[in-house]
Amino acid sequence: MKFNITSRKQKAITNHEGAKAFELTPALKLYTAVTTAGLSDKFYENSDETVARIQGLIRKNDPAFVARLAVYAREQMYLRSIPLVLAVELAAAHKGDSLVSGLVTRVVQRADEITELLAYYARANGRTGQKKLGQQKFESARQKDEATSAKWEELIASNKLGYMALLRNLRNILEARVSKDAIKNVCAYLTNARAVANSKQLPFRYLSAYRELKTVSSGYTGLVLDALEEAVQLSARNIAGYDEDTKVVIAADVSGSMQKPVSEKSKVLNYDIGLILAMLLQSRCANVITGMFGDTWKAIPVPKKNILGGVQEFYRREGEVGYATNGYLVIKDLLQRGEVVDKVVMFTDCELWNSNGGQQHIDTLWTQYKHIAPGAKLYLFDLAGYGKSPLRLAGRDVFLIAGWTDKIFRVLKAVEAGGDALEEINKIEL
């Protein structure tokens, strides 16, 4: 099965801003919706609308593809709730073989996920008295703020804290005034390459921990911040980078619509995810221009070996470009300067428009740019999954990739090798 759009007659539609956009295939719509689903309200869509849209898309796709997508979301994107949604909805739409039972054994990997699966099943079938999906509270190793220094010392020395629990409790540990030796053990664990690889952390978890520590008054805060930087660099090690002969532009969307939390209680925004992914990629590029767009487009150089610090620099300066979604300015700038690059990478919710009232559109500008840079490729990293593309995809070196983890760069590598955005999913054995 090939999932990329092969027809040049991709249907023109409008996005939530009323600007021209292009419809995706049912498979691409489901893929982008699932890999960006935090099941919380988005800027243009609430969580119930997201689930309803996913329900409808499941029925428009091949059941085997839906099952593979669920496994991909759980095993490679490290998402927990949305694979359970797919399993329950697929059970309602598909019967007659062992596809669903086999799927459940793949996506339910922890005991508490059984409860979550049943909670969504009850909700989907109209039963009352059940909590919404994602509201169950399980963090088995999480400790309360009032934990004593001695207790933290004991937990750290006995290696009883898992990697995620450690990330979430760094502030508590520092505020408990643990010993120098305990801090050294914490830093050693955070920067252990095998522990980083096995932890399967979403990149923004490091950013959340980093921000929490920026306000902690401790003599050891700097050591732990350095350890977090080293840890996130380790997580970026397997990203295929570009050498000095490959010129790349990385543009992060900092518009108002990107500033919605990824989940109900999270302080992390879609905007933050775009920035951390952009910084991860730029750390692996030799010849790169990084910047952000809103009302305007602005290039902002940042050091390659300071990923979390680079995110904070963008975060501090995002107001300099305003809050519209004028992604077209990235391409217009290249055209005006006659600058030829090999790759343009945009991290965005794909709700691009022109707030300046003109007729210039990114789709038309990209066609013009291909005249001066025929080998250039444009990669749209969709962070919201609304099911639309701001450009036509077929035959124009425009590629749509979706997701929140560093694993999305595997898809980038597959695309550059001549594959398509969903090739990794289609390879999964059920």
Beta strands, then each sheet from edge to edge (+ up, - down):
strand 1: 12-14
strand 2: 20-23
strand 3: 242-253
strand 4: 285-293
strand 5: 297-299
strand 6: 343-348
strand 7: 377-382
strand 8: 388-389
strand 9: 398-402
sheet 1: 1+ 2- 8+
sheet 2: 5+ 4- 3- 6- 7- 9-
end
